[in-house]
Amino acid sequence: MKTAAEIYDVLHGILENDFEIDPADINLDANLYQDLDLDSIDAVDLVVKLREITGKKIDPDAFKQVRTVQNVVSEIEKLVN
């Protein structure tokens, strides 16, 4: 998982399967909280899942500014590359 497209595919799968979000609602511009209806507990769960997949420690502070699916992809891309 190195390219933005690969990261997006993995993230899309997590949002769809683990958070039961309609795949039609998931796109790069989707706001995690407003459009996808995640709450702060979901956000923590998402960080944990991404940590398991990447094997990298994810700084919670880096994710405080994350609002959209694109933001998540960008942060993970920085971590793994």
C-alpha positions in Angstrom: 0.0 0.0 0.0 2.0 2.9 -1.3 0.0 4.9 -3.8 -2.8 7.2 -2.9 -5.1 5.0 -5.0 -4.1 1.9 -3.1 -4.6 3.7 0.2 -8.0 5.0 -0.9 -9.1 1.4 -1.9 -8.1 0.1 1.6 -9.8 3.0 3.3 -12.9 2.6 1.2 -13.1 -1.1 2.2 -12.7 -0.2 5.9 -15.4 2.4 5.8 -17.7 0.1 3.9 -17.1 -3.1 5.8 -16.3 -2.0 9.3 -18.4 1.1 9.6 -21.2 0.0 7.3 -21.2 3.1 5.2 -22.9 3.0 1.8 -20.2 2.7 -0.8 -22.0 5.3 -2.9 -21.4 7.9 -0.2 -17.6 7.3 0.0 -15.5 9.6 -2.2 -12.4 11.7 -1.7 -14.4 14.9 -0.9 -16.7 13.2 1.6 -16.5 14.7 5.1 -16.0 11.9 7.6 -18.3 13.5 10.2 -21.0 15.3 8.2 -21.3 13.1 5.1 -20.3 9.7 6.4 -21.7 10.2 9.9 -18.6 9.1 11.9 -18.3 10.2 15.4 -15.2 10.7 17.6 -15.2 7.0 18.7 -15.5 5.9 15.1 -12.5 8.2 14.3 -10.4 6.5 17.0 -11.4 3.0 15.6 -10.4 4.1 12.2 -7.0 5.2 13.4 -6.5 1.8 15.1 -7.5 0.0 11.9 -5.1 2.1 9.8 -2.3 1.5 12.4 -2.9 -2.3 12.1 -2.7 -2.1 8.3 0.2 0.2 7.9 2.2 -1.1 10.9 3.0 2.5 11.6 2.3 4.5 14.7 -0.3 7.2 13.9 0.0 10.4 15.8 -3.6 11.3 17.0 -2.7 15.0 16.7 -2.1 14.5 13.0 -5.6 13.2 12.7 -7.2 16.1 14.6 -7.2 18.2 11.4 -8.5 15.4 9.2 -12.0 16.1 7.9 -12.3 14.4 4.6 -11.5 11.0 3.0 -8.8 12.8 1.0 -7.2 14.1 4.2 -7.0 10.5 5.6 -5.4 9.3 2.3 -2.9 12.1 2.4 -1.9 11.5 6.1 -1.5 7.8 5.5 0.5 8.4 2.3 2.9 10.6 4.3 3.3 7.8 6.9 4.0 4.9 4.5 6.3 6.7 2.1 
